[in-house]
């Protein structure tokens, strides 16, 4: 039909009518513009897979992602279908989104086995009791439903005490941490001596600590020292340090970020203790015992007695 003013339907072409003094297509027909002044009225295809000539005949009923698919580009007619990377769902063509991908509505989400999928917080997720496979193309049953680390849809689907559903995964609540078997959420210790079952309870917030099975409480590790309710890593002679209390050997100091023997003392050959000279006496320091011996007694001990 020619895009023009009219006074009666007879003024317009085939499948058109006069509406408000302008030619327009009849109901169930859609306009396809041939040139700026001439339009063609094409019948809207109502059945998916029905015969069509132009994409617009399919888009009216099946959405913007529909098209008129033609076996050969030279043929005039084709059949209404969905564009590449889209699928037909509930009467419309939707963009196809894998599990974990960004979505607008649940109809975007697809799975190979047709397990129900949902658009949750703009991300495609599997139905409760299912989780995504590696490539996000299908939903598979969860082996340990409700465990920490498994997929969830709401807090009710997380079985472990003190766990919540966060970003579609069961996590421990703030202040709790997953146990070694990944079956329970156990409380995090915030001070030395706090009752514990596993090391992770202590080390999460308290550095250089472990759960001592003898006292069932958080304690400093053997390589650290307690100071002001904290456990500081200790250093041997020649190792790096930041503070004086990090140097574990008696008689040593932190100098130039290295544990060294203090002024007037000398490191032994094994680098395990500091030996000092003071007021005619030799002072031996070790991490275990400190000996203060008069010089004449030390000489007596060192010099062997003559044989009779």
Secondary structure, DSSP 8 states (H G I E B T S, - for coil): -B--B-SSGGGS-TTEEEETTEEEE-TTEEEEEEETTEEEEEE---STT-EESSHHHHHHHH-TTEEEE-SSTT-S-EEEEE-TTEEEETTEEEE-B-TTSB-SSGGGB--TT---EEEETTEEEE-TTEEE-TTSS-EEE-SSTTSTTSB-SSGGG--STTEEEETTEEEE-TTEEE-TTSS-EEE---STT-B-SSHHHHHTTSTTEEEETTTTEEEE-TTEEEETTEEEE-B-TTSB-SSGGGB-STTEEEETTEEEE-TTEEE-TTSS-EEEEETTEEEEE-SS-EEEEEHHHHHHHHS-----
